[in-house]
Amino acid sequence: MDASLEKIADPTLAEMGKNLKEAMKMLEDSQRRTEEENGKKSSGDIPGPLQGSGQDMVSLLQLVQNLMHGDEDEEPQSARIQNIGEQGHIALLGHSLGAYISTLDKEKLRKLTTRILSDTTLWLCRIFRYENGCAYFHEEEREGLAKICRLAIHSRYEDFVVDGFNVLYNKKPVIYLSAAARPGLGQYLCNQLGLPFPCLCRVPCNTMFGSQHQMDVAFLEKLIKDDIERGKLPLLLVANAGTAAVGHTDKIGRLKELCEQYGIWLHVEGVNLATLALGYVSSSVLAATKCDSMTLTPGPWLGLPAVPAVTLYKHDDPALTLVAGLTSNKPADKLRALPLWLSLQYLGLDGIVERIKHACQLSQRLQESLKKVNHIKILVEDELSSPVVVFRFFQELPGSDPVPKAVSVPNMTPSAVGRERHSCDALNRWLGEQLKQLVPTSGLTVMDLEVEGVCIRFSPLMTAAVLGTRGEDVDQLAACVQSKLPVLTCTLQLREEFKQEVTATAGLLHVDDPNWPGIGVVRYEHANDDKSSLKLDPEGEKIHAALLKKLNELESDLTFKMGPEYKSMKSCIYVGMASDDVDISELVETIAVTAREIEENSRLLENMTEVVRKGIQEAQVQLQKANEERLLEEGVLRQIPVVGSVLNWFSPVQASQKGRTFNLTAGSLESTEHTYVYKVQGTGVTPPQTPSGTRTKQRLPGQKPFRRSLRGSDALSETSSVSHSEDLEKVEQLSGGPEPDAPEPGGPEPPPGTRAPPDAEQTGALRSGAQRPEDDRPQVEEPESLR
């Protein structure tokens, strides 16, 4: 590329391309270095005074790099900058060229901007089958629709330029939006146009026939007739060729007929408009080519950064388009198309079609893979395979139609249905987060729909070109979905059992938290727990913290967390997802017993502290009395330093050393006389062993806690099965057939003090075991005693 830049006659353009390449290389190298070193945030990005001498380009790029990646240590999950390719560099070069071109003289600037704008408009209209259209380039996606609304107002209200909003007051305009439109679109239009919110009309989607995310055409016609009867003016209708949520397309053909009948401007937007560039287009999307205007977003579709959105429209009056702001005489406004003009020429028609086709093939590939997976519901249109795949996990009720409910419970009340809906939403939210971590190049989005609940969306048209999604990534995504299904189904099956076990266990309280994607939530109620209050309980928080530590030390497959999220409420133990068949009774019993032991130990420690404190006070009193008795016994003269030494030399005092020892077991004071006389410390009473409340369960080698054992014939490994069969054959040989080395009946008996050989002992033990028919142990257990 350096050699190609040298051939450019204009040295400024050559140096601009070279500087852009070096700047991008420097930023990308700094990003990789930051990821490898994971260094801390430098102090260079702290705001300071403007330097008088200025800074060079390297320092400025380093400052930009620090601002871009300085917060990665504090927010490790934040989205990092994508590694854009050469086509991205071309788009970025367009912004630099725009600044350079604006310095040309007016005549050259006018010719150049007119050529760029006309070329880009012509290419986009031909690629997306919108003949004889005009183009408006804008940074904000919704800005084009706002300009179209201004154009519709000027077209329908001829006196609007003169009378202004008085015309709108006499005959209020109405803008119709689908209930499935992207959030905030209607409010944005009203704010930009200065219209009150009653000028918006929300059209519901189908409820009986067709997709639940398509606009109800019959109901729309009824709304239009009602507004006309009330003296209002139906102004504009916004249809969707791929809704923002699930990618469904409205019946644009019927909507166009309805708009022509009542003189309404039809505007279409949506991700499915990208398929107009392909050879085969569905009839519902193809009808969008007959609309009055449409908004395209080629940047995400083609993986081009900093490329403006485009609104294509058809109108014959250039004066009105100028008043509405769709056209401009300023060269700077026309230069918005320069990055897209460069990028389209770099990719070419084949490259553009290939990228859009690749994204559609990815969605079809995932959709076909998910159709083969049980408990996965795909929200697709009946008449069309949408390039957006939306799916969710659900479990069917036995003997009924597939509905997204969690557990089959007969005669469920509305509150129970709501809880199950929330539970299934929590599981889908957990599934979406897991899939995003496992396959980050998939570009999945977790969203909450009004009817279906939480779903997972795969929209490669908006993410594949930027993230570089391939077919192998889609296969990996389908495999990850398949691998997570046992965890989801097992967790759902164990939830109700966990609730029943916790309810039946004394001291435990089941907390209903449907937003938790796990087996359940439990709280231990200690003796001093105020059950009527939900305020913070310090004693209970200590018990739950120690309980969480004990449960995590068991090294089971389950995950345990302590909550809740709001610190003003009582603490609970959150039991996570179950990846295998879990023994719920053992789990609940372990939680109850462990929490009870922690509470008893804390009380024992408090009681022991009090006993020790009182014992020390009593020992001080007794030692003080013993000291007074010793003074009376020895006399006053012996306490005088010199005289006492002389008396002790002539007449020594045989006094025993007296002290006190505290017996922790009995909680009483004892004399140390026995220790000094016999030179041995008294053992006292042997403390009883602390009873362990945890249920001891026999587990197989390598079996983790809380797992059910021997649920089928496959619970034992092949090696253990072979060893058991060999042991059974040995038992039959030892118990049935005579031993070749066994002594004959007439042979000499061994002396009375001689020990029998080990083989003889084993044979006798096996025979005595065979002669006891009342022993009902399984025969497979006998080799264990032999070992």
ZAMARGU-4260 file (C-alpha; in steps of 0.2 Angstrom, whole numbers, plus 5000, padded with zeros to 4 digits):
<rodrens>
0) 5000/5000/5000 | 5015/5012/5003 | 5020/5009/4985 | 5003/5014/4979 | 5002/5029/4990
5) 5019/5035/4982 | 5010/5036/4965 | 4997/5048/4970 | 5001/5065/4962 | 4994/5076/4976
10) 5007/5074/4991 | 4994/5080/5003 | 4982/5065/4999 | 4997/5053/5000 | 5003/5059/5016
15) 4985/5059/5023 | 4983/5040/5018 | 5000/5037/5026 | 4997/5046/5042 | 4980/5037/5044
20) 4988/5020/5041 | 5001/5024/5054 | 4989/5031/5067 | 4978/5016/5065 | 4993/5004/5067
25) 4998/5013/5083 | 4981/5013/5091 | 4979/4994/5087 | 4997/4990/5093 | 4993/5000/5109
30) 4977/4990/5111 | 4986/4973/5110 | 4999/4979/5122 | 4986/4984/5134 | 4977/4968/5133
35) 4994/4958/5136 | 5001/4968/5150 | 4984/4972/5158 | 4992/4987/5165 | 4984/5000/5177
40) 4977/5016/5171 | 4990/5029/5168 | 4989/5046/5175 | 4991/5054/5158 | 4973/5055/5155
45) 4969/5066/5170 | 4963/5083/5164 | 4976/5097/5166 | 4980/5114/5159 | 4983/5116/5141
50) 5002/5115/5137 | 5009/5131/5129 | 5022/5122/5118 | 5009/5110/5111 | 5011/5091/5109
55) 5017/5080/5094 | 5006/5067/5085 | 5013/5052/5095 | 5009/5060/5111 | 4991/5064/5106
60) 4988/5047/5099 | 4995/5040/5116 | 4982/5051/5125 | 4968/5045/5114 | 4973/5027/5117
65) 4973/5030/5136 | 4956/5037/5135 | 4950/5023/5125 | 4957/5008/5135 | 4960/5016/5152
70) 4944/5009/5160 | 4946/4991/5155 | 4953/4986/5173 | 4938/4994/5181 | 4925/4987/5168
75) 4932/4971/5162 | 4916/4966/5154 | 4914/4982/5143 | 4914/4980/5124 | 4931/4984/5117
80) 4935/4992/5100 | 4933/4980/5086 | 4948/4976/5075 | 4942/4984/5059 | 4949/4979/5042
85) 4955/4988/5027 | 4937/4993/5022 | 4935/5001/5039 | 4951/5011/5036 | 4943/5017/5019
90) 4928/5023/5028 | 4939/5032/5041 | 4949/5040/5027 | 4933/5048/5020 | 4931/5059/5036
95) 4949/5065/5034 | 4947/5068/5016 | 4931/5078/5019 | 4940/5090/5030 | 4954/5092/5017
100) 4941/5094/5002 | 4932/5108/5012 | 4947/5119/5009 | 4946/5119/4990 | 4939/5134/4981
105) 4920/5135/4979 | 4919/5130/4961 | 4929/5114/4963 | 4921/5110/4980 | 4903/5112/4972
110) 4908/5100/4957 | 4916/5087/4968 | 4902/5087/4981 | 4889/5086/4968 | 4897/5071/4960
115) 4900/5062/4976 | 4881/5064/4981 | 4874/5060/4964 | 4885/5044/4963 | 4881/5038/4980
120) 4862/5041/4978 | 4862/5032/4961 | 4872/5017/4967 | 4861/5015/4983 | 4845/5016/4973
125) 4850/5003/4961 | 4857/4991/4974 | 4841/4992/4984 | 4829/4993/4969 | 4822/5010/4973
130) 4821/5018/4956 | 4821/5037/4954 | 4824/5041/4972 | 4833/5054/4981 | 4845/5052/4996
135) 4847/5061/5013 | 4863/5056/5023 | 4862/5058/5042 | 4871/5052/5057 | 4856/5048/5068
140) 4845/5034/5061 | 4829/5043/5066 | 4834/5060/5059 | 4829/5055/5042 | 4811/5050/5047
145) 4809/5067/5056 | 4814/5076/5040 | 4801/5065/5030 | 4788/5070/5043 | 4792/5088/5040
150) 4791/5085/5021 | 4774/5077/5023 | 4767/5091/5034 | 4773/5104/5021 | 4765/5093/5007
155) 4748/5091/5015 | 4747/5108/5023 | 4749/5121/5010 | 4747/5136/5021 | 4759/5129/5034
160) 4773/5141/5029 | 4762/5156/5031 | 4751/5151/5045 | 4762/5139/5055 | 4755/5129/5069
165) 4738/5137/5068 | 4735/5126/5053 | 4739/5110/5063 | 4728/5116/5077 | 4713/5117/5066
170) 4716/5100/5059 | 4728/5089/5069 | 4740/5078/5060 | 4741/5059/5065 | 4756/5048/5064
175) 4753/5030/5065 | 4766/5018/5073 | 4766/5000/5075 | 4766/4993/5093 | 4781/4983/5088
180) 4791/4999/5083 | 4807/5002/5091 | 4805/5011/5108 | 4806/5029/5109 | 4803/5033/5091
185) 4786/5041/5093 | 4793/5053/5107 | 4808/5057/5097 | 4797/5062/5082 | 4785/5073/5093
190) 4800/5082/5101 | 4808/5085/5084 | 4792/5091/5076 | 4785/5101/5091 | 4769/5090/5090
195) 4759/5085/5106 | 4759/5066/5110 | 4740/5064/5105 | 4746/5066/5087 | 4753/5049/5089
200) 4743/5033/5086 | 4749/5016/5091 | 4742/5003/5080 | 4741/4986/5089 | 4748/4970/5081
205) 4738/4954/5076 | 4730/4945/5090 | 4720/4931/5081 | 4728/4928/5064 | 4746/4930/5057
210) 4761/4935/5067 | 4759/4943/5084 | 4773/4956/5079 | 4764/4962/5062 | 4753/4977/5061
215) 4734/4973/5061 | 4729/4981/5045 | 4710/4979/5048 | 4712/4988/5064 | 4723/5002/5056
220) 4709/5005/5044 | 4696/5007/5057 | 4708/5019/5067 | 4710/5030/5051 | 4691/5031/5048
225) 4688/5036/5066 | 4702/5050/5065 | 4694/5057/5049 | 4677/5057/5057 | 4685/5067/5072
230) 4692/5080/5060 | 4710/5074/5060 | 4722/5072/5046 | 4730/5055/5044 | 4748/5061/5039
235) 4761/5047/5039 | 4762/5028/5043 | 4778/5020/5048 | 4779/5001/5043 | 4793/4988/5048
240) 4802/4977/5036 | 4810/4968/5050 | 4804/4974/5068 | 4817/4980/5080 | 4813/4965/5092
245) 4810/4949/5081 | 4813/4954/5063 | 4795/4952/5057 | 4789/4961/5042 | 4773/4970/5040
250) 4761/4967/5026 | 4768/4981/5016 | 4758/4978/5000 | 4741/4980/5009 | 4748/4995/5019
255) 4753/5003/5003 | 4735/5001/4996 | 4728/5008/5011 | 4739/5023/5011 | 4735/5027/4993
260) 4717/5026/4997 | 4718/5039/5011 | 4733/5049/5005 | 4745/5044/5019 | 4764/5045/5017
265) 4771/5027/5019 | 4788/5026/5027 | 4797/5009/5029 | 4812/5004/5040 | 4820/4988/5046
270) 4834/4977/5044 | 4826/4966/5031 | 4828/4980/5019 | 4846/4974/5016 | 4839/4958/5007
275) 4833/4970/4993 | 4851/4968/4987 | 4850/4949/4984 | 4844/4940/4969 | 4829/4932/4978
280) 4818/4944/4989 | 4802/4939/4997 | 4786/4947/4991 | 4783/4956/5008 | 4800/4965/5008
285) 4799/4968/4989 | 4784/4978/4992 | 4794/4991/5001 | 4801/4997/4984 | 4784/5005/4981
290) 4784/5015/4997 | 4786/5034/4998 | 4802/5033/5008 | 4814/5021/5017 | 4828/5021/5029
295) 4844/5011/5026 | 4859/5007/5038 | 4873/5001/5027 | 4886/5003/5041 | 4881/4988/5052
300) 4876/4978/5036 | 4893/4980/5028 | 4904/4982/5043 | 4909/5000/5040 | 4912/5011/5055
305) 4907/5029/5055 | 4896/5028/5040 | 4880/5038/5039 | 4863/5031/5038 | 4853/5034/5022
310) 4835/5039/5019 | 4828/5036/5001 | 4813/5046/4996 | 4803/5051/4981 | 4796/5069/4979
315) 4795/5080/4964 | 4795/5097/4972 | 4813/5102/4976 | 4807/5118/4986 | 4798/5108/4999
320) 4813/5096/5001 | 4824/5111/5004 | 4812/5118/5017 | 4810/5101/5025 | 4829/5100/5027
325) 4831/5084/5015 | 4842/5094/5003 | 4855/5107/5007 | 4866/5120/4997 | 4880/5118/5009
330) 4895/5108/5003 | 4899/5102/5020 | 4881/5093/5021 | 4885/5085/5004 | 4901/5078/5010
335) 4893/5067/5023 | 4891/5054/5009 | 4910/5054/5006 | 4914/5039/5018 | 4900/5029/5010
340) 4905/5034/4992 | 4923/5027/4996 | 4917/5011/5004 | 4905/5006/4991 | 4918/5008/4978
345) 4931/4998/4988 | 4919/4984/4991 | 4911/4983/4974 | 4893/4976/4970 | 4899/4958/4972
350) 4907/4962/4989 | 4891/4971/4995 | 4879/4957/4990 | 4891/4944/4997 | 4891/4951/5014
355) 4873/4952/5015 | 4870/4935/5008 | 4883/4928/5021 | 4873/4936/5035 | 4857/4928/5029
360) 4865/4911/5027 | 4871/4912/5045 | 4853/4915/5051 | 4846/4901/5041 | 4860/4889/5047
365) 4856/4893/5065 | 4837/4891/5062 | 4839/4874/5054 | 4850/4868/5069 | 4839/4875/5082
370) 4823/4866/5074 | 4831/4849/5079 | 4834/4854/5097 | 4820/4850/5110 | 4813/4863/5122
375) 4819/4877/5110 | 4805/4888/5103 | 4809/4899/5087 | 4799/4914/5084 | 4798/4915/5065
380) 4785/4921/5053 | 4774/4908/5044 | 4776/4914/5027 | 4795/4919/5027 | 4811/4914/5035
385) 4817/4930/5043 | 4835/4934/5043 | 4833/4937/5062 | 4832/4922/5073 | 4824/4924/5090
390) 4823/4909/5101 | 4820/4904/5119 | 4820/4889/5131 | 4803/4882/5136 | 4796/4866/5143
395) 4780/4858/5136 | 4766/4854/5147 | 4761/4835/5145 | 4746/4832/5134 | 4744/4850/5128
400) 4751/4862/5115 | 4768/4869/5117 | 4767/4884/5128 | 4782/4893/5136 | 4779/4887/5154
405) 4791/4881/5166 | 4783/4866/5176 | 4767/4857/5173 | 4756/4860/5188 | 4738/4857/5187
410) 4725/4870/5191 | 4738/4884/5191 | 4732/4901/5197 | 4736/4917/5188 | 4749/4921/5202
415) 4757/4904/5199 | 4757/4906/5180 | 4766/4923/5183 | 4779/4915/5194 | 4782/4901/5182
420) 4784/4915/5168 | 4797/4924/5178 | 4806/4908/5182 | 4807/4903/5164 | 4812/4921/5160
425) 4826/4920/5172 | 4832/4904/5164 | 4832/4911/5147 | 4842/4926/5153 | 4855/4915/5161
430) 4856/4905/5145 | 4858/4920/5134 | 4872/4927/5146 | 4881/4909/5145 | 4880/4909/5126
435) 4887/4926/5124 | 4902/4921/5135 | 4905/4905/5126 | 4903/4912/5108 | 4907/4930/5109
440) 4907/4932/5090 | 4889/4927/5088 | 4883/4945/5093 | 4868/4938/5103 | 4856/4950/5112
445) 4845/4946/5127 | 4828/4955/5126 | 4812/4955/5135 | 4796/4954/5124 | 4779/4958/5130
450) 4770/4942/5126 | 4784/4929/5125 | 4795/4935/5139 | 4814/4935/5139 | 4821/4929/5122
455) 4838/4928/5113 | 4840/4936/5097 | 4853/4932/5083 | 4854/4946/5070 | 4869/4943/5059
460) 4864/4957/5047 | 4868/4969/5061 | 4883/4960/5069 | 4891/4947/5057 | 4901/4960/5046
465) 4908/4969/5062 | 4912/4954/5073 | 4917/4942/5058 | 4905/4929/5062 | 4907/4912/5052
470) 4898/4896/5049 | 4908/4887/5062 | 4903/4900/5075 | 4885/4896/5072 | 4888/4878/5073
475) 4897/4881/5090 | 4882/4891/5096 | 4870/4877/5092 | 4881/4865/5101 | 4882/4876/5116
480) 4863/4877/5116 | 4862/4859/5116 | 4874/4857/5130 | 4865/4869/5141 | 4848/4860/5140
485) 4851/4846/5153 | 4856/4860/5165 | 4840/4870/5162 | 4828/4855/5162 | 4836/4847/5178
490) 4835/4864/5187 | 4816/4865/5183 | 4813/4848/5188 | 4821/4850/5205 | 4813/4867/5209
495) 4797/4861/5216 | 4805/4847/5226 | 4817/4859/5233 | 4803/4870/5239 | 4794/4856/5247
500) 4809/4850/5256 | 4813/4867/5263 | 4795/4870/5268 | 4795/4853/5278 | 4812/4856/5286
505) 4812/4865/5303 | 4822/4881/5304 | 4822/4884/5285 | 4812/4897/5276 | 4809/4896/5257
510) 4811/4913/5248 | 4801/4915/5232 | 4813/4924/5220 | 4807/4920/5202 | 4821/4930/5195
515) 4834/4919/5202 | 4840/4906/5188 | 4844/4892/5200 | 4836/4878/5211 | 4829/4890/5224
520) 4833/4902/5238 | 4833/4897/5256 | 4835/4907/5273 | 4839/4900/5290 | 4829/4906/5304
525) 4839/4907/5320 | 4832/4908/5337 | 4833/4927/5339 | 4826/4930/5321 | 4812/4942/5320
530) 4801/4934/5307 | 4789/4949/5305 | 4803/4961/5300 | 4814/4961/5284 | 4827/4973/5290
535) 4845/4969/5291 | 4849/4955/5304 | 4868/4956/5309 | 4867/4939/5318 | 4859/4931/5303
540) 4871/4938/5291 | 4886/4931/5301 | 4877/4914/5301 | 4873/4914/5282 | 4891/4920/5278
545) 4899/4905/5288 | 4886/4894/5280 | 4891/4900/5262 | 4909/4896/5266 | 4905/4879/5273
550) 4894/4875/5257 | 4908/4881/5245 | 4921/4870/5254 | 4911/4854/5250 | 4917/4855/5232
555) 4900/4850/5224 | 4894/4854/5207 | 4882/4867/5214 | 4886/4885/5216 | 4880/4895/5231
560) 4879/4913/5233 | 4873/4925/5247 | 4860/4938/5244 | 4850/4948/5242 | 4855/4962/5231
565) 4848/4975/5242 | 4858/4976/5258 | 4843/4982/5268 | 4835/4965/5268 | 4839/4949/5277
570) 4853/4938/5270 | 4848/4922/5260 | 4857/4907/5252 | 4855/4906/5233 | 4857/4888/5226
575) 4863/4889/5208 | 4859/4878/5193 | 4860/4859/5194 | 4870/4850/5181 | 4866/4833/5187
580) 4853/4823/5197 | 4854/4831/5214 | 4849/4823/5230 | 4838/4837/5236 | 4834/4829/5253
585) 4853/4828/5257 | 4856/4846/5251 | 4842/4853/5262 | 4847/4843/5277 | 4865/4848/5275
590) 4860/4866/5274 | 4849/4865/5289 | 4862/4855/5300 | 4876/4865/5295 | 4867/4881/5299
595) 4861/4874/5316 | 4879/4869/5320 | 4886/4886/5316 | 4872/4894/5327 | 4876/4882/5341
600) 4895/4885/5340 | 4892/4904/5340 | 4882/4902/5356 | 4894/4890/5364 | 4908/4903/5360
605) 4898/4917/5368 | 4893/4906/5383 | 4912/4900/5385 | 4917/4919/5385 | 4906/4923/5399
610) 4911/4907/5409 | 4929/4911/5407 | 4927/4929/5412 | 4918/4924/5428 | 4931/4911/5431
615) 4945/4923/5430 | 4936/4935/5443 | 4933/4920/5455 | 4951/4915/5453 | 4957/4932/5457
620) 4946/4933/5473 | 4952/4915/5479 | 4970/4920/5476 | 4968/4936/5486 | 4960/4926/5500
625) 4974/4913/5500 | 4987/4927/5500 | 4979/4935/5516 | 4979/4918/5524 | 4997/4915/5520
630) 5001/4932/5528 | 4992/4927/5544 | 5001/4911/5545 | 5019/4917/5542 | 5017/4932/5553
635) 5021/4951/5551 | 5040/4949/5555 | 5043/4938/5540 | 5037/4951/5528 | 5051/4963/5533
640) 5064/4961/5520 | 5080/4959/5531 | 5071/4952/5547 | 5061/4940/5536 | 5076/4933/5528
645) 5085/4929/5545 | 5069/4921/5552 | 5067/4911/5536 | 5085/4905/5537 | 5084/4899/5556
650) 5066/4893/5554 | 5060/4889/5536 | 5042/4889/5532 | 5035/4873/5524 | 5022/4882/5513
655) 5014/4874/5498 | 5012/4883/5482 | 4994/4887/5479 | 4986/4891/5462 | 4970/4889/5452
660) 4967/4881/5435 | 4951/4883/5425 | 4943/4867/5418 | 4935/4872/5402 | 4925/4855/5401
665) 4917/4857/5418 | 4917/4876/5419 | 4924/4876/5436 | 4940/4881/5446 | 4952/4868/5453
670) 4967/4869/5464 | 4985/4867/5457 | 4991/4857/5472 | 4989/4841/5463 | 5000/4847/5449
675) 5014/4853/5460 | 5014/4838/5472 | 5014/4824/5458 | 5023/4834/5445 | 5008/4829/5433
680) 4994/4840/5426 | 4977/4833/5430 | 4967/4828/5416 | 4950/4830/5424 | 4935/4824/5416
685) 4936/4818/5398 | 4925/4829/5387 | 4912/4820/5377 | 4914/4820/5358 | 4904/4833/5349
690) 4890/4825/5340 | 4890/4828/5321 | 4873/4832/5314 | 4878/4830/5296 | 4871/4814/5288
695) 4885/4802/5283 | 4881/4795/5266 | 4891/4781/5258 | 4897/4788/5241 | 4906/4779/5227
700) 4924/4783/5224 | 4925/4800/5215 | 4906/4804/5218 | 4903/4822/5223 | 4891/4828/5237
705) 4873/4830/5234 | 4872/4817/5220 | 4860/4802/5219 | 4870/4786/5219 | 4866/4770/5209
710) 4851/4777/5199 | 4854/4765/5185 | 4865/4751/5179 | 4877/4764/5172 | 4881/4771/5189
715) 4896/4758/5190 | 4910/4759/5179 | 4916/4745/5167 | 4931/4742/5178 | 4921/4740/5194
720) 4909/4728/5185 | 4923/4717/5179 | 4931/4716/5197 | 4914/4712/5204 | 4912/4697/5192
725) 4929/4691/5196 | 4925/4692/5215 | 4909/4682/5212 | 4918/4668/5203 | 4931/4667/5217
730) 4917/4666/5230 | 4909/4651/5221 | 4926/4642/5219 | 4930/4644/5237 | 4913/4640/5244
735) 4908/4626/5232 | 4924/4616/5226 | 4937/4608/5238 | 4953/4616/5240 | 4968/4606/5234
740) 4979/4611/5248 | 4966/4607/5262 | 4971/4594/5275 | 4963/4577/5274 | 4950/4571/5287
745) 4962/4559/5294 | 4977/4570/5294 | 4985/4577/5309 | 4977/4592/5317 | 4987/4607/5321
750) 4993/4611/5338 | 4981/4621/5349 | 4992/4636/5349 | 4995/4637/5331 | 4987/4650/5320
755) 4978/4644/5305 | 4984/4650/5288 | 4976/4665/5280 | 4969/4655/5266 | 4960/4643/5278
760) 4953/4658/5288 | 4946/4666/5273 | 4939/4649/5267 | 4931/4646/5284 | 4924/4664/5284
765) 4916/4661/5267 | 4909/4644/5272 | 4901/4651/5288 | 4894/4665/5278 | 4886/4653/5266
770) 4879/4643/5280 | 4869/4657/5287 | 4853/4659/5276 | 4846/4672/5286 | 4859/4684/5281
775) 4850/4694/5267 | 4865/4704/5261 | 4868/4705/5242 | 4881/4692/5237 | 4890/4706/5228
780) 4895/4713/5245 | 4905/4698/5251 | 4921/4702/5241 | 4921/4718/5251 | 4924/4709/5267
785) 4937/4698/5259 | 4947/4714/5254
</rodrens>
